[in-house]
């Protein structure tokens, strides 16, 4: 298999973990790093817009490997000192990626099933209903994921192509705070679109924004509405958002 067989560095890592039949919560980092670098060294021709992601992951693996080789310095209160595993952050990222892979597979299954059926165009119900609300607990994860994808496509159309290699430290809490700033000038029941919240094409930021939205919905600070079947889903302010606490 070549790098073109994978969708990105996380896809390659999950493939190696499954192939070596190792526990994702106890990754043999030295073995995985060696296997990963073997794939990198063997690549002959990979699209330039994909090379950066693989090199960043290679650097991350080497950093984790070197940190695990360092001896653990004894402390005065060894019993109270909590051990930090250098692999923890990578494991969490792999689990999140695997979760979104499962969602993507499920969406593809729905799409395949839909392609084998025929339906009539939706009836025009504008005369009977002004808008179709998606209240709390009335929307589905697929609805919001689809809206996020559409907003991202519109965002990409108006942005120049850029490529940077760097570590992203953005967290869900950061995005919750940023979403709160967008809602500060709004009154309850006023809304904004996804496009106003997304500021970059970074896949990491998209995931963090998505999780932040779900957290705010869970706490009943925002909800979602859709003015008709074909319009974008909007976020509605339900009440004043309290300052976020970590």
C-alpha positions in Angstrom: 0.0 0.0 0.0 1.1 3.6 -0.7 0.3 6.9 0.9 -2.3 7.5 -1.8 -4.3 4.7 -0.2 -4.9 6.7 2.9 -6.9 9.9 3.6 -4.3 11.4 5.8 -1.7 10.7 8.6 -4.4 9.6 11.1 -5.8 7.1 8.6 -2.3 5.7 8.1 -1.7 5.4 11.9 -5.0 3.6 12.5 -4.1 1.2 9.6 -0.7 0.4 11.3 -2.4 -0.1 14.7 -4.9 -2.5 13.2 -2.2 -4.3 11.2 0.1 -4.7 14.2 -3.0 -5.7 16.4 -2.0 -3.4 19.2 -4.1 -1.6 21.8 -4.9 1.9 20.8 -4.7 2.9 24.5 -1.2 1.4 24.8 0.5 2.2 21.5 4.1 0.8 21.2 5.3 4.2 20.0 8.8 3.1 18.9 7.4 0.3 16.7 4.6 2.5 15.3 7.0 5.3 14.6 9.4 3.0 12.7 6.6 1.6 10.6 5.2 5.1 9.9 8.6 6.4 8.8 9.0 3.4 6.5 5.9 4.5 4.6 7.1 8.1 4.5 10.5 7.1 3.1 9.0 4.8 0.5 6.8 7.5 -1.0 7.8 8.5 -4.5 5.2 10.9 -5.5 2.6 12.5 -3.3 0.5 15.6 -3.9 2.1 18.6 -2.4 -1.0 19.6 -0.5 -0.8 16.3 1.5 3.0 16.1 2.3 2.8 18.7 5.1 0.3 16.7 7.2 2.4 13.5 7.0 5.6 15.4 7.9 3.9 17.1 10.9 2.7 13.7 12.2 6.2 12.2 11.7 7.7 15.0 13.8 5.0 14.5 16.4 5.8 10.7 16.6 9.5 11.3 16.9 8.9 13.8 19.7 6.7 11.4 21.6 9.3 8.6 21.1 12.1 10.8 22.4 10.1 11.9 25.5 9.3 8.3 26.3 13.0 7.4 26.2 13.8 10.1 28.9 14.1 8.7 32.4 11.3 9.8 34.8 12.9 12.1 37.4 12.0 11.2 41.0 10.1 13.8 43.0 9.6 14.5 46.7 6.0 13.4 46.6 6.0 10.5 44.1 2.7 9.2 45.4 1.0 12.5 44.7 2.7 13.1 41.4 0.5 12.2 38.5 2.3 10.5 35.6 1.6 12.1 32.2 1.8 9.7 29.3 3.3 11.5 26.2 1.0 9.4 24.1 -2.3 10.6 25.7 -3.0 13.5 23.4 -2.3 11.4 20.3 -4.6 8.7 21.5 -7.4 11.2 22.0 -6.9 12.6 18.5 -7.0 9.1 17.0 -10.2 8.2 18.9 -11.8 11.4 17.7 -10.7 10.8 14.1 -12.0 7.2 14.3 -15.3 8.5 15.6 -15.7 10.9 12.6 -14.7 8.0 10.3 -17.6 6.0 11.6 -19.9 8.9 11.1 -18.7 9.4 7.5 -19.2 5.7 6.8 -22.7 5.9 8.2 -23.5 9.0 6.0 -22.1 7.2 3.0 -24.4 4.2 3.7 -27.4 6.5 3.8 -26.3 8.1 0.6 -25.9 4.8 -1.2 -29.4 3.7 0.0 -30.8 7.0 -1.1 -29.3 6.7 -4.6 -31.3 3.5 -5.1 -34.6 5.1 -4.5 -36.7 7.7 -6.3 -38.8 10.4 -4.8 -40.9 13.4 -5.9 -39.9 17.0 -5.3 -40.9 18.4 -1.9 -44.2 20.1 -1.8 -44.2 23.9 -1.4 -45.5 24.5 2.2 -44.6 28.1 2.5 -48.2 29.2 2.5 -48.8 27.0 5.6 -45.7 27.5 7.7 -43.4 30.5 7.9 -40.3 28.5 9.0 -39.4 25.0 10.1 -37.7 25.1 13.5 -35.1 22.7 14.7 -35.6 23.0 18.4 -33.4 21.5 21.1 -33.4 17.7 20.8 -35.3 18.0 17.5 -32.2 18.1 15.3 -29.9 15.2 14.4 -26.1 15.0 14.3 -26.3 14.4 10.6 -28.3 17.6 10.1 -25.7 19.7 11.8 -22.7 17.9 10.2 -24.3 18.4 6.8 -24.8 22.1 7.5 -21.2 22.4 8.6 -19.9 20.8 5.4 -22.0 23.1 3.3 -20.8 26.2 5.1 -17.2 25.0 4.8 -17.6 24.5 1.0 -18.9 28.1 0.7 -16.0 29.4 2.8 -13.5 27.6 0.6 -14.9 29.2 -2.6 -14.0 32.7 -1.4 -10.7 32.0 0.3 -7.2 31.8 -1.5 -5.4 28.4 -1.3 -2.9 28.4 1.5 -0.9 25.7 3.1 0.9 25.9 6.4 2.6 23.3 8.6 2.1 23.9 12.3 0.7 22.4 15.4 -2.8 23.6 16.3 -3.5 24.1 20.0 -7.1 25.3 19.6 -9.5 23.7 22.1 -13.2 23.3 22.4 -13.2 25.9 25.2 -11.5 28.4 22.9 -14.2 27.9 20.3 -17.0 28.2 22.9 -15.6 31.6 24.0 -15.3 32.7 20.4 -18.9 31.7 19.6 -20.0 33.6 22.7 -18.4 36.7 21.2 -20.5 36.3 18.1 -23.7 36.2 20.2 -22.9 39.1 22.5 -24.6 41.6 20.2 -27.7 39.5 19.6 -30.9 39.4 21.5 -32.6 36.1 22.4 -34.2 34.4 19.4 -31.9 36.2 17.0 -29.7 34.0 14.8 -26.4 33.8 12.8 -25.2 31.4 10.1 -22.3 28.9 10.3 -20.3 31.1 7.8 -20.0 33.8 10.5 -18.4 31.5 12.9 -15.9 29.7 10.6 -12.7 31.7 10.0 -10.4 29.2 8.4 -10.3 25.9 6.5 -8.4 24.1 9.2 -9.9 20.7 9.8 -8.9 21.0 13.5 -10.8 24.3 13.9 -13.8 22.8 12.1 -13.9 19.9 14.6 -13.4 22.1 17.6 -16.2 24.5 16.4 -18.5 21.6 15.8 -18.0 20.2 19.3 -18.3 23.7 20.8 -21.7 24.1 19.1 -23.0 20.8 20.5 -21.8 21.7 24.0 -23.8 25.0 23.8 -26.9 23.2 22.6 -26.6 20.7 25.4 -26.6 23.6 27.9 -29.6 25.2 26.2 -27.7 28.4 25.2 -28.4 28.0 21.5 -30.6 26.0 19.2 -31.0 25.6 15.4 -33.6 26.7 12.9 -34.1 26.2 9.2 -36.4 28.6 7.3 -37.2 26.0 4.7 -36.0 22.6 3.5 -33.2 24.0 1.3 -32.0 26.9 3.3 -28.9 26.7 5.6 -29.3 25.8 9.2 -28.8 28.8 11.5 -27.8 29.1 15.2 -30.3 30.8 17.4 -29.5 32.5 20.7 -31.9 31.1 23.4 -30.6 33.1 26.4 -27.7 35.2 27.5 -24.5 33.1 27.4 -22.6 33.0 30.7 -18.8 33.4 30.7 -17.4 30.0 29.9 -15.7 28.1 32.7 -12.9 25.6 32.0 
